[in-house]
Amino acid sequence: MGFSSWLIHLGVVTLVFVVLHESAAAWREGWAAAWLAIMLVLTLGLVALSMAFSRNWLPGVPAGWFGFGHSLATTLIGLTWGSGAILCAIAGSFQTMVFYTLVLGGTALGAVSSQHPWLRSCLLSLWTSLPLLAVAFVVYDRNLQSSAMAVMILLFGVMLSILALRMHGFMATNVAMSRDLEHKNRELSAATRKLQEANDAKLRFLAQASHDLRQPIHAIGLFIECLKGLRIGREGRDILQNIDRSVDSLSRLCRSLLDLSAIDVGQVKPVPVDTPLADVIGDVIRQAQETAKLQSVRLRAVRTRLWVRTDPALLHVILQNLVSNALKYAPGGKILVGVRRRGESVIIAVIDQGPGIMQDDRDRIFREFVRLEKHRGGNIEGIGLGLSIVKRLGDLMAVRIALRSQPGRGSQFRIENLVSVPPRADPATIVTGGHQRKLEGLRVLVIDDDESARESTVKILARWGCSVRATANPAIEPETVRDTDFILCDQDLGLERNGLEIIHGLRALGRPDMPAAITTGSDTTVLRDQTVAEGITVLSKPARPAQLRSLLLAAVAKQFQSSPSSAAIPAAAARVGTSSARNTAET
């Protein structure tokens, strides 16, 4: 029984004393005062004991001593209650007997309610008071009615004992469940910490792997582009083409694995802008034409003037994956990319003449590492991540990826729920191949701590006619700025300053709007947010030579435009200033 329960008991005892004192006034025994004194001492003693135990006033005393003291005190209180009943019977007042019986019965029920956690004390309290109450009725009047009353009191004690046992059992079960739950919570917390540590380690690994894997692939791609301009014979060109395809496959594989993780941990965030679908679709078609020729596929797109509100880079990745998927599974046929408007929404469809997809396969193809090899005899490039990336990016952009397919009659993948917007009045400046000659003499400062990446970049830029200076740690001096038209700087230089800080320093000494681009093998989401307002393009490694050339041509085109508000640089940024998930993908 706790502190508050014994305070209530103290109030009940005081009320009983008032009634007994009035009755005892007619008696000459005068035992009510002694009864009250004993009750007060024992009750206050239990109050002090409860407070000492709950508030740990006596830390050196074992818990068993508190239990023994509690049981002893409740036993003495029970005997005092029972003794009071016998004294009431001896006094011969029926009204006092009835009142005392009701009070003692209520006190016994309260003892069960409050003391059942301490079962020993509870049972001692019941069976030291109720049997004496039964004896009191026999003493009061030895007749059948009094005897029956005594038996009923004993049965009441038995029922209260059973109730106490059940309540104690329920409490013990709850305590055991609570302890088990607490133990499981501790295990779950420990497992959660381990998972968090593993996830943090995975993120650190991905960040490092993203940089370390992309650097050599980036350099190899640029070296291959340089070799294409040399006279190496037909056999050499065939070998070089095979190397190029292998590097491209490796590049897509690395991107897919790293990009899937980036999507899962929330590192890819859509940035919706008003976008002409013709630009996105046209870019995808152009990039896929070479593969389409190798697969003997006729790839074409229906012209459209529709604009939508979306993230163009993420939409590019989705559409590129769907077209690449069609090229792999539908060789020798036709692939059509079409656009349809339905109310305020726009649908993009990729239709192929492949073998189609069985009903049982239509859900699982959007899972990771699923490839329908039976359609191509098991000779399918990639590891089956493309459609998984499509599905996750679709969810991220709030667009629906739908599939219609009939076995033997081809498939149709649809990008639905794109929001239509009015076309913009100011057409973007188009950077065409005619500007290629204007790269002659373009003074480019290349900053990269990786020797292979630096050397390959220098070679490809020199082949395009640029005047190139390369360094791993540039001096921030006015002379450096005066001799530079374009800054191409790696972000992760292993120095105290990163690439963005170096560009800021060089711009501060000369032209604040000097064209610049940052190359990086790490995640670009945060970096792009920092650079977009400064006109600095972020180029994710491994970058294709065409992307780098487009970036330089856009910078040159800007110099020959009469209006400084050209959309050439933003257009180039939209194509290449993206995270690794936005350049290309693996199907």
C-alpha positions in Angstrom: 0.0 0.0 0.0 1.5 3.3 -1.0 1.7 6.7 0.6 -1.6 8.0 -0.5 -3.5 4.8 0.4 -2.2 4.9 4.0 -3.3 8.5 4.3 -6.8 7.5 3.3 -6.6 4.7 5.9 -5.7 7.3 8.4 -8.9 9.3 7.6 -11.0 6.1 7.9 -9.5 5.3 11.3 -10.2 8.8 12.6 -13.9 8.6 11.4 -14.3 5.2 13.2 -12.8 6.6 16.4 -15.4 9.5 16.4 -18.2 6.9 16.2 -16.6 4.6 18.7 -15.9 7.4 21.1 -19.6 8.4 21.2 -20.6 4.8 21.8 -17.9 4.3 24.4 -19.0 7.3 26.3 -21.8 5.1 27.7 -19.2 2.4 28.4 -16.9 2.4 31.3 -14.1 0.5 29.5 -12.9 3.5 27.4 -10.9 1.5 24.9 -11.5 3.7 21.9 -8.7 6.0 22.6 -6.2 3.2 23.0 -7.5 1.7 19.7 -7.0 5.0 17.9 -3.5 5.5 19.4 -2.4 2.0 18.1 -3.9 2.6 14.7 -2.2 6.1 14.4 1.2 4.8 15.3 1.0 1.8 12.9 -0.5 3.8 10.0 2.0 6.7 10.4 4.8 4.1 10.6 3.6 2.6 7.3 3.4 6.1 5.7 7.1 6.7 6.7 8.1 3.2 5.5 6.4 3.8 2.1 8.1 7.1 1.7 11.5 5.8 2.7 11.2 2.9 0.2 9.8 5.0 -2.8 12.2 7.9 -2.3 15.3 5.8 -1.4 15.9 7.5 1.9 17.8 4.5 3.2 19.9 3.2 0.2 21.9 0.8 2.3 18.8 -1.1 3.5 17.9 -4.2 1.4 14.5 -4.2 -0.2 13.6 -7.4 1.6 13.7 -5.5 4.9 11.2 -3.0 3.7 8.9 -5.9 2.7 9.3 -7.6 6.1 8.5 -4.3 7.9 5.4 -3.8 5.7 4.1 -7.3 6.3 4.6 -6.9 10.1 2.9 -3.6 10.3 -0.1 -4.7 8.2 -0.4 -7.8 10.4 -0.6 -5.6 13.5 -3.1 -3.3 11.8 -5.3 -6.3 10.9 -5.2 -7.6 14.5 -6.1 -4.2 15.7 -9.1 -4.0 13.4 -10.2 -7.5 14.5 -9.7 -6.7 18.2 -11.9 -3.6 17.7 -14.7 -5.8 16.3 -14.6 -8.1 19.3 -14.6 -5.1 21.7 -17.7 -3.7 19.8 -19.4 -7.1 20.3 -18.6 -7.1 24.0 -20.0 -3.6 24.3 -23.3 -5.0 23.0 -24.2 -2.2 20.6 -25.8 -3.6 17.4 -25.6 -0.3 15.5 -21.9 0.0 16.3 -21.4 -3.7 15.2 -23.1 -3.0 11.9 -21.1 0.2 11.3 -17.8 -1.4 12.2 -18.5 -4.4 10.0 -19.2 -2.2 7.0 -16.1 -0.2 7.6 -13.9 -3.2 8.1 -15.3 -4.9 4.9 -14.6 -1.8 2.9 -11.1 -1.6 4.4 -10.5 -5.2 3.5 -11.6 -4.6 -0.1 -9.3 -1.5 -0.2 -6.5 -3.6 1.1 -6.9 -6.0 -1.8 -7.1 -3.2 -4.3 -4.0 -1.4 -3.0 -1.9 -4.2 -1.5 -2.2 -7.0 -4.1 1.3 -6.2 -5.4 2.6 -7.3 -2.0 0.6 -10.5 -1.8 1.9 -11.6 1.6 1.0 -8.3 3.3 -2.4 -8.4 1.6 -3.3 -11.9 2.8 -2.0 -11.2 6.3 -4.2 -8.1 6.4 -7.3 -10.1 5.4 -6.8 -13.1 7.6 -5.9 -11.3 10.8 -9.0 -9.0 10.7 -11.9 -10.9 9.0 -11.7 -14.1 11.2 -11.8 -11.9 14.3 -14.8 -10.0 12.9 -16.5 -13.4 12.4 -15.7 -14.4 16.0 -17.1 -11.0 17.1 -20.6 -11.9 15.7 -20.5 -15.3 17.5 -19.5 -13.4 20.7 -22.3 -10.9 20.2 -25.1 -13.4 20.0 -24.8 -17.2 19.9 -27.7 -17.9 17.5 -28.1 -19.2 14.0 -28.2 -15.7 12.5 -24.9 -14.7 14.0 -23.3 -17.9 13.1 -24.5 -17.5 9.5 -23.1 -14.0 9.5 -19.7 -15.3 10.7 -19.6 -17.9 7.9 -20.5 -15.2 5.3 -17.6 -13.0 6.6 -15.2 -15.9 6.2 -16.5 -16.6 2.7 -16.1 -12.9 1.9 -12.4 -13.3 3.0 -12.0 -16.3 0.7 -13.4 -14.3 -2.2 -11.2 -11.4 -1.5 -8.2 -13.7 -1.3 -9.0 -15.3 -4.7 -9.4 -11.8 -6.1 -6.0 -10.8 -4.6 -4.4 -13.8 -6.1 -5.8 -13.1 -9.5 -4.9 -9.4 -9.4 -1.4 -10.3 -8.3 -1.1 -12.8 -11.2 -2.3 -10.2 -13.7 0.2 -7.7 -12.3 3.0 -10.2 -12.4 2.2 -11.0 -16.0 2.2 -7.4 -16.9 5.5 -6.8 -15.1 7.0 -9.7 -17.0 5.6 -8.4 -20.3 6.9 -4.9 -19.4 10.4 -6.3 -18.6 10.3 -8.3 -21.8 9.2 -5.3 -23.8 11.9 -3.1 -22.2 14.5 -5.8 -23.0 13.2 -6.0 -26.6 13.2 -2.2 -26.8 16.8 -2.1 -25.7 17.6 -4.8 -28.3 15.7 -2.8 -30.9 17.5 0.4 -29.9 20.9 -1.3 -30.2 19.9 -2.8 -33.6 18.7 0.6 -34.7 22.0 2.2 -33.7 23.9 -0.6 -35.6 21.8 0.0 -38.6 22.3 3.7 -38.5 26.0 3.2 -38.1 26.0 0.8 -41.1 23.9 3.2 -43.1 26.4 6.0 -42.3 29.2 3.8 -43.2 27.4 3.0 -46.5 26.9 6.6 -47.2 30.6 7.4 -46.6 31.6 4.5 -48.8 29.2 5.6 -51.6 30.5 9.1 -51.4 34.1 7.9 -51.6 33.3 5.2 -54.2 31.4 7.8 -56.2 34.5 10.0 -56.4 37.1 7.2 -56.8 35.2 5.2 -59.4 34.2 8.2 -61.6 37.6 9.8 -61.8 39.3 7.0 -63.8 36.2 6.4 -66.0 36.1 10.1 -66.7 39.7 10.2 -67.8 39.4 7.0 -69.9 36.4 8.5 -71.7 38.4 11.6 -72.6 41.4 9.6 -73.7 39.2 7.5 -76.0 37.8 10.7 -77.6 41.4 11.8 -78.2 42.3 8.5 -79.8 39.4 8.8 -82.2 41.1 11.6 -83.9 44.3 9.6 -84.6 45.1 7.4 -87.6 45.0 4.0 -86.0 43.6 1.9 -88.9 40.3 0.1 -89.2 41.2 -2.7 -86.8 42.3 -0.1 -84.2 39.1 1.8 -84.6 37.0 -1.4 -84.1 39.0 -2.1 -80.9 38.6 1.5 -79.8 34.9 1.3 -80.4 34.6 -1.8 -78.3 36.6 -0.1 -75.5 34.3 2.9 -75.7 31.2 0.7 -75.4 32.7 -1.2 -72.5 33.6 2.0 -70.7 30.1 3.4 -71.3 28.6 0.2 -69.9 30.8 0.5 -66.8 30.0 4.1 -66.4 26.2 3.4 -66.5 26.6 0.5 -64.1 28.5 2.7 -61.5 26.0 5.5 -61.9 23.0 3.2 -61.4 24.3 1.6 -58.2 25.3 5.0 -56.7 22.2 6.8 -58.0 19.8 4.2 -56.6 21.3 4.7 -53.2 21.2 8.5 -53.6 17.4 8.2 -54.3 16.9 6.0 -51.3 18.6 8.4 -48.8 16.8 11.4 -50.2 19.8 13.1 -51.9 18.0 13.6 -55.2 15.4 16.4 -55.0 13.2 17.5 -57.9 13.6 21.1 -59.1 10.5 21.8 -61.2 10.8 24.4 -64.0 8.8 25.2 -67.1 10.3 22.8 -69.7 9.7 22.3 -73.4 9.2 18.6 -74.0 10.8 18.8 -77.5 14.2 19.6 -75.9 14.1 16.7 -73.5 12.8 14.2 -76.0 15.1 15.4 -78.7 18.2 15.1 -76.5 17.2 11.5 -75.5 16.7 10.6 -79.2 20.0 12.0 -80.2 21.9 10.2 -77.5 20.2 6.9 -78.4 20.6 7.0 -82.2 24.0 5.4 -82.2 22.8 2.5 -80.1 19.7 2.2 -82.2 21.8 1.8 -85.4 23.8 -1.0 -83.7 20.5 -2.7 -82.7 19.0 -2.1 -86.2 16.1 -0.2 -84.6 14.2 2.7 -86.2 13.9 5.2 -83.4 11.9 8.4 -83.9 9.8 10.9 -81.9 6.6 12.7 -82.7 7.2 16.5 -82.8 5.5 18.4 -80.0 5.2 22.0 -78.9 3.9 21.2 -75.4 5.6 22.5 -72.2 5.3 21.0 -68.8 6.3 21.9 -65.2 8.8 19.4 -64.2 12.5 18.7 -63.4 13.9 18.3 -66.9 17.0 16.4 -65.8 15.1 13.8 -63.9 12.5 13.5 -66.7 15.5 13.0 -69.0 16.7 10.1 -66.9 13.3 8.5 -66.8 12.8 8.8 -70.6 16.4 7.7 -71.3 15.9 4.6 -69.3 12.6 3.7 -71.0 14.2 4.2 -74.5 17.3 2.2 -73.5 15.1 -0.6 -72.2 13.1 -0.7 -75.4 16.4 -0.8 -77.5 17.6 -3.8 -75.5 14.4 -5.9 -75.6 13.1 -4.9 -79.0 16.1 -5.1 -81.5 15.3 -4.9 -85.2 12.0 -3.2 -84.7 10.6 0.3 -84.4 10.4 2.5 -81.3 8.2 5.6 -81.2 8.3 8.3 -78.5 5.0 10.3 -78.5 3.3 12.9 -76.5 -0.4 13.3 -75.8 -2.3 16.0 -73.9 -5.3 15.1 -71.8 -6.9 18.1 -70.2 -4.3 19.9 -68.0 -2.0 16.8 -67.9 0.5 15.4 -70.4 1.4 11.9 -71.2 4.7 10.7 -72.7 4.6 7.2 -74.3 7.5 5.0 -75.4 6.1 2.3 -77.7 8.2 -0.6 -79.0 7.6 -3.7 -81.2 9.3 -6.1 -78.9 8.1 -9.4 -77.5 5.9 -7.8 -74.9 5.7 -8.6 -71.2 3.7 -11.4 -69.6 1.1 -10.4 -67.0 3.0 -12.0 -64.1 6.1 -10.0 -64.9 4.6 -6.5 -65.1 4.9 -5.7 -61.4 8.3 -7.3 -60.7 10.1 -5.6 -63.6 10.1 -2.4 -61.5 12.1 -4.1 -58.7 15.8 -4.0 -58.4 18.0 -6.5 -60.3 15.1 -8.0 -62.4 15.8 -8.8 -66.0 13.5 -10.6 -68.4 16.4 -12.6 -69.9 14.1 -15.2 -71.5 13.2 -12.6 -74.2 16.8 -12.3 -75.3 18.3 -15.7 -74.4 19.9 -14.3 -71.3 22.2 -11.9 -73.2 21.0 -8.7 -71.6 23.4 -5.9 -70.7 23.2 -4.3 -67.2 22.0 -5.7 -63.9 18.3 -4.7 -64.0 18.2 -1.4 -62.2 16.8 1.0 -64.9 13.1 0.4 -64.4 13.6 0.5 -60.6 15.2 3.9 -61.0 12.3 5.0 -63.3 9.7 3.9 -60.7 11.5 5.7 -57.8 12.1 8.9 -59.7 8.5 8.8 -60.9 7.3 8.6 -57.2 9.7 11.4 -56.3 8.3 13.6 -59.1 4.7 12.7 -58.4 4.2 11.2 -61.9 2.8 7.8 -62.7 4.7 5.2 -64.6 2.2 3.0 -66.4 2.7 -0.1 -68.6 0.5 -1.6 -71.3 1.8 -4.7 -73.1 0.6 -7.7 -75.1 2.9 -10.7 -75.5 4.1 -10.9 -79.1 2.8 -7.4 -79.9 5.2 -5.0 -78.0 5.0 -2.8 -75.0 4.0 0.8 -74.2 5.5 2.6 -71.1 3.8 5.8 -70.2 4.9 8.8 -68.1 1.5 10.2 -66.9 0.3 13.2 -64.8 2.8 15.7 -66.1 1.4 19.2 -65.6 0.9 21.2 -68.7 2.0 24.9 -68.8 1.8 27.6 -71.5 4.8 27.8 -73.8 7.3 30.6 -73.0 7.5 33.5 -75.5 11.2 33.9 -75.5 12.8 31.0 -77.4 16.1 29.7 -76.1 19.3 30.2 -78.1 20.3 27.0 -79.7 24.0 26.1 -79.6 24.7 24.3 -82.9 27.7 22.6 -84.3 28.5 25.7 -86.3 30.1 27.3 -83.3 32.7 24.5 -83.1 35.3 26.6 -84.9 34.9 29.3 -82.2 36.7 27.1 -79.6 39.9 28.0 -81.4 42.0 30.0 -79.0 39.6 29.8 -76.1 41.8 30.1 -73.0 40.8 27.4 -70.6 42.2 27.0 -67.1 41.9 23.4 -66.0 42.3 22.7 -62.2 42.3 19.0 -61.1 44.4 17.1 -58.6 44.0 13.8 -60.5 46.8 13.6 -63.0 45.0 11.2 -65.4 41.8 13.4 -65.4 43.9 16.5 -65.8 46.0 15.1 -68.7 43.0 13.7 -70.6 41.1 17.0 -70.3 44.1 18.9 -71.6 44.4 16.6 -74.6 40.8 16.8 -75.6 40.6 20.6 -75.2 43.8 21.0 -77.2 42.3 18.9 -79.9 39.3 21.2 -80.1 41.7 24.2 -80.5 41.6 25.6 -77.0 44.6 27.2 -75.3 44.9 25.2 -72.1 46.7 25.7 -68.9 46.5 22.9 -66.3 47.4 22.8 -62.6 46.5 20.9 -59.4 46.8 24.0 -57.2 46.4 27.3 -58.9 47.8 30.6 -57.6 45.0 33.1 -57.0 46.7 36.0 -58.8 45.5 38.8 -61.3 47.8 37.3 -64.0 45.9 34.0 -63.8 42.6 35.7 -64.4 43.8 38.0 -67.2 44.9 35.0 -69.3 41.7 33.0 -68.7 38.4 32.8 -70.7 36.9 29.8 -69.0 37.6 28.0 -65.7 37.1 24.2 -65.5 37.8 23.2 -61.9 37.4 19.9 -60.0 35.5 20.3 -56.7 37.3 17.8 -54.6 41.0 18.8 -54.8 42.3 17.5 -51.5 43.3 21.0 -50.6 42.2 23.4 -47.9 40.1 25.1 -50.6 37.5 23.3 -52.8 36.8 24.1 -56.4 33.9 26.5 -55.7 36.1 28.5 -53.3 38.9 28.7 -55.9 36.5 30.0 -58.6 35.2 32.6 -56.1 38.7 33.7 -55.5 39.6 34.0 -59.2 36.4 35.8 -60.0 37.0 38.3 -57.2 40.3 39.3 -58.9 38.8 39.9 -62.3 35.4 39.3 -63.9 32.7 38.4 -61.4 30.8 36.7 -64.3 33.7 34.8 -65.7 32.4 31.5 -67.3 33.2 28.6 -65.0 32.2 25.0 -64.5 32.9 22.5 -61.7 33.5 18.8 -62.3 32.9 16.4 -59.4 32.7 12.7 -58.8 30.6 13.2 -55.7 26.9 13.9 -55.2 26.0 17.3 -56.8 22.6 18.0 -55.2 23.9 20.5 -52.6 26.6 21.8 -54.8 24.2 22.6 -57.6 21.9 24.5 -55.2 25.0 26.7 -54.2 26.1 27.4 -57.8 22.9 27.8 -59.8 22.5 31.5 -58.8 26.1 32.2 -59.7 26.0 30.9 -63.2 28.5 28.1 -62.5 27.7 24.8 -64.2 28.2 21.5 -62.3 29.4 18.7 -64.5 29.2 15.3 -63.0 32.0 12.8 -63.7 32.3 10.7 -65.7 31.3 13.3 -68.3 31.0 12.6 -72.0 33.1 14.7 -74.3 29.9 16.0 -76.0 28.8 17.4 -72.7 32.1 19.2 -72.2 32.0 20.5 -75.7 28.4 21.7 -75.4 29.4 23.6 -72.2 32.3 25.4 -73.9 30.2 26.2 -77.0 27.5 27.7 -74.8 30.2 29.9 -73.1 31.5 31.0 -76.5 28.0 31.6 -77.9 27.3 33.9 -75.0 30.2 36.2 -76.0 28.8 36.7 -79.5 25.2 37.5 -78.4 24.1 41.1 -78.3 21.8 40.4 -75.3 23.3 39.3 -72.0 20.1 37.3 -71.1 20.9 34.4 -73.4 19.5 31.1 -72.4 22.4 29.2 -73.9 24.3 28.8 -70.6 21.2 27.8 -68.6 20.3 25.3 -71.3 23.7 23.7 -71.1 23.4 23.7 -67.3 20.1 22.0 -67.6 21.8 19.2 -69.6 24.9 18.7 -67.6 24.5 20.5 -64.2 23.0 17.6 -62.5 23.7 14.9 -60.0 25.0 11.6 -61.1 21.5 10.3 -61.4 20.8 12.9 -64.1 23.4 12.3 -66.8 22.6 8.8 -67.9 21.3 5.6 -66.3 21.5 1.8 -66.6 18.5 -0.3 -67.6 
